[in-house]
Amino acid sequence: MKTSWIVSIALSTYALHFDYKRRNNAAFRRKLSKKSILLDFFLCFIEGRDKKKLSQVQRQEALQQEEALAQAIRKAYHEVQRCALPHLIEEREQFFMQEVAKGEGLYAQGSHKFIEAASCFFRALKVYPNQMELMVIYEKTIPKEVNAIIVKLLQLDETENAIKNIDDAPE
């Protein structure tokens, strides 16, 4: 029998076994849940811990840290919203350059300044004419942790804009 046949039969058998467990084992389904996967990803890759050795206390601490990070991001978003953005093209260009330079300086200081750096990059993004193009540039040039915070700030901005549009809509 050829090796390719053996490999394909083994993969098919594993796929059937996986599907059977997924359909019939509630504990297995819970392990596959999105929240569990995201939490394990956060704990394993960002903090460098082994996910099998985590206790309930450690999981609770991770959830609290995640919530504290979310609150800090919301606070940074509201601070950005209070900031007045320039309207003239020359002022926008100068503001953009200042914010990008400030953001680069902040993220170079270390991870404790990532939220402040992301706020600066987000303010620069708000005045940039092509935001998608700038996001691609950000992905290539700034650390992924700062970029993730910028994405969360953008999500908050979209949510706030949607709420404002619903509130402003005529009835």
LODO-845184 format. One record per residue (C-alpha): residue number from 1; residue in one letter; chain; x, y, z. Coordinates in Angstrom, 3 decimals, always signed. Layout:
N
NUM,A,A,X,Y,Z
...
//
This chain:
171
1,M,A,+0.000,+0.000,+0.000
2,K,A,+1.301,+3.467,-0.826
3,T,A,+2.233,+5.919,+1.890
4,S,A,-0.145,+8.523,+0.504
5,W,A,-3.054,+6.102,+0.926
6,I,A,-2.096,+5.391,+4.519
7,V,A,-1.778,+9.093,+5.312
8,S,A,-5.112,+9.928,+3.680
9,I,A,-6.889,+7.103,+5.540
10,A,A,-5.326,+8.218,+8.827
11,L,A,-6.385,+11.835,+8.265
12,S,A,-9.909,+10.793,+7.300
13,T,A,-10.191,+8.609,+10.382
14,Y,A,-8.953,+11.420,+12.608
15,A,A,-11.420,+13.853,+11.013
16,L,A,-14.291,+11.430,+11.654
17,H,A,-13.156,+10.911,+15.258
18,F,A,-12.854,+14.680,+15.802
19,D,A,-16.318,+15.294,+14.333
20,Y,A,-17.821,+12.529,+16.486
21,K,A,-16.294,+13.987,+19.673
22,R,A,-17.382,+17.493,+18.684
23,R,A,-20.983,+16.366,+18.228
24,N,A,-21.310,+14.021,+21.208
25,N,A,-18.997,+15.286,+23.972
26,A,A,-20.091,+18.477,+25.732
27,A,A,-16.766,+18.925,+27.527
28,F,A,-14.926,+18.704,+24.224
29,R,A,-17.253,+21.329,+22.708
30,R,A,-16.593,+23.649,+25.647
31,K,A,-12.867,+23.310,+25.065
32,L,A,-13.407,+24.382,+21.482
33,S,A,-15.485,+27.424,+22.367
34,K,A,-14.255,+30.730,+21.064
35,K,A,-13.832,+32.374,+24.453
36,S,A,-11.726,+29.501,+25.699
37,I,A,-9.558,+29.615,+22.602
38,L,A,-9.065,+33.385,+22.839
39,L,A,-8.243,+33.195,+26.537
40,D,A,-5.758,+30.385,+25.971
41,F,A,-4.189,+32.341,+23.107
42,F,A,-3.832,+35.398,+25.325
43,L,A,-2.289,+33.426,+28.150
44,C,A,+0.018,+31.253,+26.055
45,F,A,+1.429,+33.641,+23.502
46,I,A,+1.310,+37.025,+25.181
47,E,A,+2.298,+35.937,+28.686
48,G,A,+4.227,+32.816,+27.660
49,R,A,+2.482,+30.436,+30.054
50,D,A,+1.693,+26.791,+29.415
51,K,A,-2.085,+26.562,+29.091
52,K,A,-2.327,+23.120,+30.679
53,K,A,-0.738,+24.305,+33.928
54,L,A,-3.120,+27.197,+34.502
55,S,A,-5.174,+27.110,+37.635
56,Q,A,-8.565,+28.704,+38.079
57,V,A,-6.934,+31.592,+39.974
58,Q,A,-4.558,+32.252,+37.099
59,R,A,-7.438,+32.232,+34.624
60,Q,A,-9.341,+34.683,+36.825
61,E,A,-6.277,+36.939,+37.025
62,A,A,-5.952,+36.845,+33.249
63,L,A,-9.611,+37.811,+32.845
64,Q,A,-9.132,+40.698,+35.287
65,Q,A,-6.053,+41.878,+33.400
66,E,A,-7.976,+41.671,+30.142
67,E,A,-10.822,+43.728,+31.633
68,A,A,-8.362,+46.304,+33.014
69,L,A,-6.808,+46.587,+29.559
70,A,A,-10.248,+47.064,+28.000
71,Q,A,-11.058,+49.818,+30.510
72,A,A,-7.744,+51.550,+29.820
73,I,A,-8.461,+51.408,+26.094
74,R,A,-11.960,+52.871,+26.608
75,K,A,-10.459,+55.652,+28.736
76,A,A,-7.863,+56.392,+26.044
77,Y,A,-10.615,+56.457,+23.416
78,H,A,-12.643,+59.008,+25.364
79,E,A,-9.527,+61.161,+25.811
80,V,A,-8.960,+61.056,+22.047
81,Q,A,-12.592,+62.058,+21.471
82,R,A,-12.119,+65.157,+23.654
83,C,A,-9.118,+66.235,+21.573
84,A,A,-9.983,+68.822,+18.901
85,L,A,-8.810,+67.784,+15.445
86,P,A,-7.532,+70.404,+12.969
87,H,A,-9.588,+71.261,+9.885
88,L,A,-7.133,+72.941,+7.494
89,I,A,-5.006,+70.687,+5.296
90,E,A,-1.676,+72.171,+6.428
91,E,A,-2.667,+71.876,+10.075
92,R,A,-3.796,+68.280,+9.522
93,E,A,-0.448,+67.357,+7.938
94,Q,A,+1.493,+68.937,+10.784
95,F,A,-0.787,+67.320,+13.394
96,F,A,-0.372,+63.939,+11.683
97,M,A,+3.424,+64.163,+11.706
98,Q,A,+3.498,+65.273,+15.357
99,E,A,+1.220,+62.447,+16.511
100,V,A,+3.120,+59.766,+14.588
101,A,A,+6.442,+61.009,+15.985
102,K,A,+5.000,+61.107,+19.505
103,G,A,+3.581,+57.584,+19.100
104,E,A,+6.908,+56.212,+17.871
105,G,A,+8.677,+57.771,+20.832
106,L,A,+6.162,+56.318,+23.276
107,Y,A,+6.226,+52.735,+22.013
108,A,A,+10.021,+52.846,+22.015
109,Q,A,+9.866,+53.493,+25.788
110,G,A,+8.358,+50.072,+26.435
111,S,A,+5.129,+48.141,+26.843
112,H,A,+3.866,+50.349,+29.685
113,K,A,+3.441,+53.164,+27.116
114,F,A,+1.686,+51.108,+24.412
115,I,A,-1.798,+52.495,+25.114
116,E,A,-0.557,+56.084,+24.974
117,A,A,+1.332,+55.316,+21.758
118,A,A,-1.779,+53.730,+20.243
119,S,A,-3.765,+56.852,+21.175
120,C,A,-1.282,+59.004,+19.279
121,F,A,-1.408,+56.725,+16.238
122,F,A,-5.212,+56.706,+16.430
123,R,A,-5.351,+60.527,+16.470
124,A,A,-3.052,+60.533,+13.434
125,L,A,-5.342,+58.014,+11.770
126,K,A,-8.375,+60.231,+12.381
127,V,A,-6.873,+63.076,+10.309
128,Y,A,-5.345,+60.898,+7.574
129,P,A,-7.369,+60.945,+4.330
130,N,A,-7.017,+57.211,+3.533
131,Q,A,-7.359,+55.302,+6.792
132,M,A,-7.125,+51.808,+5.290
133,E,A,-3.827,+52.637,+3.611
134,L,A,-2.455,+53.970,+6.882
135,M,A,-3.588,+50.839,+8.756
136,V,A,-1.597,+48.706,+6.294
137,I,A,+1.440,+50.898,+6.952
138,Y,A,+0.881,+50.595,+10.702
139,E,A,+0.742,+46.797,+10.434
140,K,A,+4.150,+46.792,+8.775
141,T,A,+5.896,+49.336,+10.981
142,I,A,+4.607,+49.276,+14.549
143,P,A,+4.534,+46.421,+17.105
144,K,A,+1.567,+44.076,+16.870
145,E,A,+0.503,+44.865,+20.439
146,V,A,+0.162,+48.576,+19.625
147,N,A,-1.583,+47.726,+16.370
148,A,A,-4.078,+45.535,+18.243
149,I,A,-4.888,+48.451,+20.558
150,I,A,-5.405,+50.728,+17.535
151,V,A,-7.825,+48.184,+16.074
152,K,A,-9.751,+48.127,+19.367
153,L,A,-9.870,+51.934,+19.333
154,L,A,-11.234,+51.794,+15.778
155,Q,A,-13.877,+49.295,+16.863
156,L,A,-14.922,+51.593,+19.703
157,D,A,-15.076,+54.495,+17.253
158,E,A,-17.273,+52.530,+14.846
159,T,A,-19.577,+51.506,+17.691
160,E,A,-19.864,+55.093,+18.934
161,N,A,-20.556,+56.358,+15.402
162,A,A,-23.243,+53.722,+14.887
163,I,A,-24.910,+54.670,+18.173
164,K,A,-24.810,+58.368,+17.239
165,N,A,-26.322,+57.614,+13.827
166,I,A,-29.142,+55.642,+15.420
167,D,A,-29.812,+58.406,+17.948
168,D,A,-29.743,+61.111,+15.259
169,A,A,-32.041,+59.239,+12.879
170,P,A,-35.525,+60.733,+12.471
171,E,A,-38.320,+58.646,+13.896
//
